[in-house]
């Protein structure tokens, strides 16, 4: 691995870090963060040191991981270092593999991933997302490379640099407030604004109806500026995980202005990785909720079943085109609220008479497997199945049953891009773009209110 530029080696000059950790090697690097494998001197524990050069990403990741510290399917934040005029350094548990590596290895082997293994991966993902959503945390960048896996087969959600907490500190569904406790031992104080007690929902569970009621209250009140960094002036690709990072990762920067209306702070639609981005985001929504994670989860499930990405779009418009070819045109019949999307009346596609449907994308899969993906990959966010619902789905009680963790196949060595894939596996190179030139059949029609773009 090439030596990093001098500016990324600042972690080696910080006495409070090198007094506790031996930095072994850099395992990931990008424009906004560097990840190192290190050894904790007190007990020889291998950890990941994530030096984050972007304030908002660091703020969000610390905030989310503190809240989710007791979840077995979320990466552990051991401690962090953050002082004025210095980058934040997060000390995370070091996990040897990720779901992207599992899928790559399965593509090269006969038989793919056994159904019982797929179900165990699914259950672990659902457990992690359920913990996030019970605490009203939207991850906003779910993809296989952000699902890290330990040698014991435990899968953990990672890379919370784009996450947002949709509740104020200690908000409970009945409107009262409660703060959980957090030990501050061996951790520097967070920057002002991160609540010491984290966020919690008092009873630990919410029904579908309760969730939508709470989300409506949150949207009506607006996101709390003091406890949630706004989405403005940040990159969509401002983080990197503790897994291998390709050289092209994080080269592009996409900046967006903060939407500020009174006391409300909007959220950017440029979140997540294109292949896993919900259609409401592709249409420019800044008023969305946890359901964007559910769409991403459905795309990941489909990829586990087929070992191929469900919607591998080459641009945002191509992404929408691929989705519409499967689900049909987005209309008020499929989602009554779609007309409120910022770009809905600007971008239009020719009518798809015979959409292929999710089933055609999942050949040789059982009705239960197709049903799980269909309940997540649908236009209307309110119709997407919540994680807590899917954890009780009948698929997990059908033969073959989910295998024990000990029977999961976990490749311990990272694999490079598939030689026969043409590089399609580079999730991290899927930023937002508006390159319409690559589409031959594009009509731009002038109207009284502006321009209307039609794609065939």
Secondary structure, DSSP 8 states (H G I E B T S, - for coil): -----GGGGGGGG-HHHHTTEEEEEEEEE-SSEEEEEEEETTT--EEEEEEE--HHHHHHHHHHHHHTTT-TTB--EEEEE--TTS-EEEEEE--SEEHHHHHHHHHTSTT-S-HHHHHHHHHHHHHHHHHHHHTTEE-----GGGEEE-TT--EEE---TT-EE-S-TTB-TTS-B-------TT-----TTS-TT----TTS---HHHHHHHHHHHHHH---TTTS--STT--TT----SS---TTTT---------EETTEE---S--S-GGG--HHHHTT-SS--THHHHHHHHHHHHHHHHSS-S---SSHHHHHHHHHHHH----TTT-GGGGGSTTTTTEEE---SS---HHHHSTT--HHHHHHHHHHS-S-GGGS--HHHHTT-GGGGSSS----GGG-----S---S-TTTTTTT-GGG------GGG-SSEEEEEETTEEEEEE-
